[in-house]
């Protein structure tokens, strides 16, 4: 039986798309909702005995942060994620938890996404070697019993990373080792698949990841990330990444 030309064309197009292995990985990053430690400067002129309980508390959202976290399910409803990795900290888990419950998904806790001091030299070409025994040597990651349906521990690491250095350049060397390892893990598993992954983390880690992932786009820029702001970097045919979105807007329109 002779196939209609348009049907044959459609079949060839389908096969070419199905066999295309060059579709780039999309990495989305969501910063946690506003927590009490984010607003300490706003209350510096008020006596501490008059501060609300949330001020200075990194494990408690501000009223604005509660609103932001509650809005995350609707904010992410138009996206599809093939994998979700989350910082083990309270504020990141509780930012994404409403979405996981609504979407009936589970996130994996990645210690590499844990908050860190600001590594200002992370993109420097001249850093010392990283410290030994950074990963899986810190405190044990403890997941509350009522969250075990929504988060899982990663099989190969059940402890936080252990940052001994507190200042640059060693701090940047250690964080570059940790975050580069996370990027390599993502690319090895999802690279050139056209899939989308979501990372849920913090301001410092989010900026540091951008400097490593999209050095040309991030060069010379502070790259601030709003609370519950999303950035997205897309893998290009040559394997590099390009920043497509920052704080929910197409990159370059800020």
Steps between C-alpha positions, in 0.01 A plus 500: 500500500640839398537751786370854456794745471382709796467190718850388399638845578333496842646154571851610402468811717386288794790258459753780469374658820490167681858427402632848577733470798612863487201644687648698785448448871314784673610579855254707701595650836251622762621700798319443829227731631594793723606383846574691819875527440431686174338797676731569794628819335143627471467485880842634597354823640242317713596365845540122487244448774244647260588273208237250381598138561596445136763774478844339485356147494613311190251224580195721493343689211409866520136584422616585148688170482191305604310662214783423259517133602123463473517639144768254381255227385321744269831650387638162397176357363590584140837319520587132469797367696656160445703526820506724807802547730464699822732647761448313830434823694159581654432807289564325169302189588205705618511723193458208259290278728163655403582434133611142564174433683288657227686335210543168684875503441806424709820698530849364567712671766838611365752627757679690220206742497533584870562868571863608516700816573544725197777353278603822323792346305323185381558589132867586551741300279761490779363325808675258734407131494175421683515373856485128556182321613247769417199284418315264733711596802277763662196464727248228419202617295189445709164494326185548713273196498209696353709599196623155395223472240624815328879479531756224476866489594748444220639149528868599476500783753296534816709773662555869438819616333771614737636847428802562720631810322306815585681747277617530142686375307463159669125545552451562127720203412293272723164629379612476137588137559163430663282687249695383195442146621125568518499639144696200373253265668205675333661508157605135519147393586288744301727669245377516138166343590274803469390437858447764768630491855418732789751594768368663817764689689631829634626836383873436541492156342276619219740780405802274531338239275432766239865607497603142434218401265475815285830688553453726196148605605599548864835672442521827689141482623371463855219270380260567791233233543167600652331287763300240302656647186581250224795488266541252218806400298468289186762266360621592151605262217866544595429392858531844658209672672326827423302703753143533374314630805584698815248587771212369286585721202686431175865571566618835374174680574572630850 
